Amino acid sequence: MDSNADPEDHMMIERSVSQTMQIDPRRARFPCCIVWTPLPVISWLIPFIGHIGICREDGVILDFAGPNFVCVDNFAFGAVTRYIQISKEKCCISPHHPASYRRENGRGQDETETDILTWDDALRKSTQEFQHRSYNLFTCNCHSFVANNLNRLGFYDGGWNVVNLAALIFLKGRWVSTTSMIKSFLPFAIVSALGLFFGGLTFLTFLAFFTFLLVGWFLLGTYCFKNLIHL
Protein backbone atom coordinates (compact mmCIF):
# COMPACT_ATOMS: atom_id res chain seq x y z
CA MET A 1 0.00 0.00 0.00
CA ASP A 2 2.86 2.36 0.79
CA SER A 3 4.41 1.82 -2.62
CA ASN A 4 1.15 2.84 -4.32
CA ALA A 5 0.60 5.87 -2.10
CA ASP A 6 4.06 7.35 -2.35
CA PRO A 7 3.92 8.38 -6.03
CA GLU A 8 0.52 10.02 -5.51
CA ASP A 9 1.76 11.89 -2.46
CA HIS A 10 4.82 12.99 -4.40
CA MET A 11 2.68 14.33 -7.26
CA MET A 12 0.46 16.22 -4.80
CA ILE A 13 3.52 17.79 -3.17
CA GLU A 14 4.97 18.83 -6.55
CA ARG A 15 1.63 20.34 -7.59
CA SER A 16 1.41 22.25 -4.30
CA VAL A 17 4.96 23.59 -4.68
CA SER A 18 4.39 24.71 -8.27
CA GLN A 19 1.21 26.53 -7.27
CA THR A 20 2.99 28.20 -4.36
CA MET A 21 5.77 29.47 -6.67
CA GLN A 22 3.38 31.06 -9.17
CA ILE A 23 3.42 34.86 -9.38
CA ASP A 24 0.02 36.47 -8.86
CA PRO A 25 0.13 40.29 -9.09
CA ARG A 26 -3.59 40.62 -8.34
CA ARG A 27 -3.04 39.06 -4.91
CA ALA A 28 0.38 40.72 -4.53
CA ARG A 29 2.10 37.34 -4.40
CA PHE A 30 5.65 37.18 -5.76
CA PRO A 31 7.35 34.02 -4.42
CA CYS A 32 11.12 34.35 -3.92
CA CYS A 33 11.19 37.70 -5.70
CA ILE A 34 12.72 41.13 -5.28
CA VAL A 35 9.96 43.68 -5.89
CA TRP A 36 10.03 47.41 -6.69
CA THR A 37 7.64 50.35 -6.87
CA PRO A 38 8.24 54.08 -7.48
CA LEU A 39 8.52 56.54 -4.61
CA PRO A 40 6.51 59.77 -4.45
CA VAL A 41 8.49 62.87 -5.49
CA ILE A 42 11.92 61.18 -5.67
CA SER A 43 10.93 58.83 -8.51
CA TRP A 44 9.25 61.75 -10.28
CA LEU A 45 12.71 63.29 -10.61
CA ILE A 46 14.92 60.17 -10.77
CA PRO A 47 12.78 57.29 -12.13
CA PHE A 48 15.32 54.53 -11.44
CA ILE A 49 15.16 55.17 -7.67
CA GLY A 50 12.25 53.59 -5.80
CA HIS A 51 11.08 51.44 -2.90
CA ILE A 52 12.15 47.81 -2.79
CA GLY A 53 11.20 44.66 -0.90
CA ILE A 54 11.80 40.91 -0.87
CA CYS A 55 9.24 38.12 -0.77
CA ARG A 56 8.85 34.90 1.18
CA GLU A 57 8.38 31.53 -0.48
CA ASP A 58 4.60 31.97 -0.26
CA GLY A 59 4.88 35.29 -2.10
CA VAL A 60 4.22 37.62 0.85
CA ILE A 61 6.18 40.88 0.55
CA LEU A 62 8.52 42.08 3.32
CA ASP A 63 9.87 45.63 3.21
CA PHE A 64 11.73 47.88 5.63
CA ALA A 65 9.34 50.82 5.85
CA GLY A 66 10.27 52.76 8.97
CA PRO A 67 12.21 52.77 12.26
CA ASN A 68 12.12 49.29 13.82
CA PHE A 69 9.38 48.29 11.39
CA VAL A 70 9.36 45.65 8.65
CA CYS A 71 6.08 45.74 6.76
CA VAL A 72 4.50 42.32 6.06
CA ASP A 73 2.06 41.81 3.17
CA ASN A 74 1.42 45.54 2.77
CA PHE A 75 3.96 47.06 0.38
CA ALA A 76 4.52 50.54 1.78
CA PHE A 77 4.28 52.69 -1.37
CA GLY A 78 1.68 50.92 -3.46
CA ALA A 79 1.42 47.98 -5.83
CA VAL A 80 4.50 46.25 -7.24
CA THR A 81 5.50 47.50 -10.69
CA ARG A 82 8.73 45.52 -11.27
CA TYR A 83 10.08 42.24 -9.96
CA ILE A 84 12.88 39.70 -10.30
CA GLN A 85 12.26 36.09 -9.33
CA ILE A 86 15.38 34.53 -7.83
CA SER A 87 16.36 30.93 -8.43
CA LYS A 88 17.14 29.12 -5.20
CA GLU A 89 19.82 27.22 -7.10
CA LYS A 90 21.85 30.43 -7.15
CA CYS A 91 21.64 30.72 -3.35
CA CYS A 92 23.65 28.92 -0.67
CA ILE A 93 20.95 28.01 1.82
CA SER A 94 21.28 24.26 2.23
CA PRO A 95 22.68 22.49 5.32
CA HIS A 96 25.44 21.08 3.10
CA HIS A 97 26.42 24.52 1.83
CA PRO A 98 25.52 26.98 4.59
CA ALA A 99 25.03 30.59 3.63
CA SER A 100 27.94 32.85 4.42
CA TYR A 101 27.71 36.58 4.22
CA ARG A 102 29.92 39.47 5.05
CA ARG A 103 28.63 42.72 6.48
CA GLU A 104 29.53 45.22 3.75
CA ASN A 105 29.60 48.10 6.21
CA GLY A 106 32.59 46.57 7.97
CA ARG A 107 30.93 46.41 11.39
CA GLY A 108 31.31 42.70 11.72
CA GLN A 109 33.33 39.70 10.67
CA ASP A 110 32.35 37.06 8.13
CA GLU A 111 29.51 34.99 9.52
CA THR A 112 28.44 31.47 8.67
CA GLU A 113 24.73 30.97 9.24
CA THR A 114 24.82 27.22 9.88
CA ASP A 115 21.25 27.29 11.18
CA ILE A 116 19.82 28.77 7.96
CA LEU A 117 18.25 25.93 5.99
CA THR A 118 15.54 27.59 3.92
CA TRP A 119 14.74 30.81 2.11
CA ASP A 120 12.20 31.82 4.74
CA ASP A 121 14.67 31.11 7.57
CA ALA A 122 17.07 33.66 6.07
CA LEU A 123 14.34 36.26 5.62
CA ARG A 124 13.13 35.70 9.17
CA LYS A 125 16.60 36.41 10.58
CA SER A 126 17.00 39.62 8.58
CA THR A 127 13.51 40.74 9.59
CA GLN A 128 14.32 40.19 13.26
CA GLU A 129 17.53 42.19 12.84
CA PHE A 130 15.89 45.15 11.10
CA GLN A 131 13.07 45.29 13.63
CA HIS A 132 15.75 46.78 15.88
CA ARG A 133 17.19 49.18 13.29
CA SER A 134 16.56 52.91 12.88
CA TYR A 135 15.38 53.91 9.42
CA ASN A 136 17.23 56.60 7.49
CA LEU A 137 16.73 57.31 3.79
CA PHE A 138 20.44 57.99 3.32
CA THR A 139 22.12 55.40 5.56
CA CYS A 140 19.74 52.52 6.35
CA ASN A 141 16.77 52.09 4.04
CA CYS A 142 14.72 49.49 2.17
CA HIS A 143 17.67 48.66 -0.11
CA SER A 144 19.81 47.94 2.97
CA PHE A 145 17.20 45.43 4.13
CA VAL A 146 16.99 43.57 0.82
CA ALA A 147 20.79 43.56 0.39
CA ASN A 148 21.09 42.09 3.90
CA ASN A 149 18.68 39.33 2.92
CA LEU A 150 20.51 38.53 -0.32
CA ASN A 151 23.85 38.35 1.47
CA ARG A 152 22.36 36.08 4.10
CA LEU A 153 20.90 33.88 1.36
CA GLY A 154 24.28 33.76 -0.35
CA PHE A 155 22.73 34.84 -3.66
CA TYR A 156 25.58 34.68 -6.18
CA ASP A 157 27.92 34.29 -3.16
CA GLY A 158 26.80 37.58 -1.56
CA GLY A 159 28.52 40.95 -1.83
CA TRP A 160 25.25 42.84 -2.32
CA ASN A 161 24.87 46.51 -1.44
CA VAL A 162 22.42 49.32 -2.15
CA VAL A 163 24.14 50.30 -5.43
CA ASN A 164 24.44 46.95 -7.22
CA LEU A 165 20.98 46.00 -5.93
CA ALA A 166 19.45 49.15 -7.45
CA ALA A 167 21.29 48.42 -10.71
CA LEU A 168 20.01 44.83 -10.70
CA ILE A 169 16.34 45.76 -10.39
CA PHE A 170 16.67 48.61 -12.91
CA LEU A 171 18.45 46.52 -15.56
CA LYS A 172 16.92 43.08 -15.00
CA GLY A 173 13.54 43.80 -13.41
CA ARG A 174 10.43 42.64 -15.28
CA TRP A 175 7.40 44.89 -15.53
CA VAL A 176 4.22 43.51 -13.99
CA SER A 177 2.21 45.08 -16.86
CA THR A 178 2.21 47.92 -19.36
CA THR A 179 0.13 49.91 -16.88
CA SER A 180 2.89 49.48 -14.30
CA MET A 181 5.45 50.87 -16.72
CA ILE A 182 3.26 53.90 -17.42
CA LYS A 183 2.68 54.39 -13.69
CA SER A 184 6.45 54.47 -13.13
CA PHE A 185 7.47 56.84 -15.93
CA LEU A 186 4.45 59.07 -16.52
CA PRO A 187 5.06 61.32 -13.44
CA PHE A 188 8.70 61.76 -14.51
CA ALA A 189 7.60 62.68 -18.05
CA ILE A 190 5.03 65.21 -16.76
CA VAL A 191 7.42 66.82 -14.26
CA SER A 192 10.18 66.99 -16.89
CA ALA A 193 7.86 68.55 -19.46
CA LEU A 194 6.57 71.14 -16.99
CA GLY A 195 10.07 71.84 -15.70
CA LEU A 196 11.44 72.40 -19.20
CA PHE A 197 8.48 74.58 -20.16
CA PHE A 198 8.66 76.84 -17.11
CA GLY A 199 12.29 76.54 -16.08
CA GLY A 200 14.24 75.54 -19.17
CA LEU A 201 17.97 75.28 -18.54
CA THR A 202 17.54 76.12 -14.86
CA PHE A 203 15.36 73.05 -14.36
CA LEU A 204 17.83 70.79 -16.22
CA THR A 205 20.68 72.15 -14.08
CA PHE A 206 18.71 71.49 -10.89
CA LEU A 207 17.77 67.96 -12.01
CA ALA A 208 21.35 67.09 -12.95
CA PHE A 209 22.67 68.50 -9.67
CA PHE A 210 20.04 66.65 -7.59
CA THR A 211 20.75 63.35 -9.39
CA PHE A 212 24.51 63.82 -9.02
CA LEU A 213 24.22 64.49 -5.28
CA LEU A 214 21.90 61.57 -4.54
CA VAL A 215 23.69 58.98 -6.67
CA GLY A 216 27.08 60.28 -5.56
CA TRP A 217 26.12 59.92 -1.90
CA PHE A 218 25.31 56.24 -2.28
CA LEU A 219 28.36 55.53 -4.43
CA LEU A 220 30.68 57.18 -1.90
CA GLY A 221 28.89 55.64 1.09
CA THR A 222 29.04 52.17 -0.46
CA TYR A 223 32.51 52.01 -1.97
CA CYS A 224 34.57 54.72 -0.24
CA PHE A 225 33.18 55.12 3.28
CA LYS A 226 31.92 51.63 4.08
CA ASN A 227 30.63 52.48 7.57
CA LEU A 228 28.25 55.06 6.12
CA ILE A 229 25.62 52.85 4.44
CA HIS A 230 24.35 50.15 6.80
CA LEU A 231 23.48 46.65 5.62
Salt bridges, closest charged atoms under 4 A:
GLU14 OE2 - HIS10 NE2 2.98
ASP24 OD2 - ARG27 NH1 3.82
GLU57 OE2 - LYS88 NZ 2.26
ASP58 OD2 - ARG56 NH2 2.84
ASP63 OD2 - HIS51 NE2 2.72
ASP73 OD1 - ARG29 NH1 2.87
ASP110 OD1 - ARG102 NE 3.58
GLU111 OE2 - ARG103 NE 3.41
GLU113 OE2 - ARG152 NH1 3.32
ASP115 OD2 - LYS125 NZ 3.06
ASP121 OD1 - ARG124 NH1 2.79
GLU129 OE2 - ARG103 NH1 3.13
GLU129 OE2 - ARG133 NH2 2.52
GLU129 OE1 - ARG152 NH2 2.69
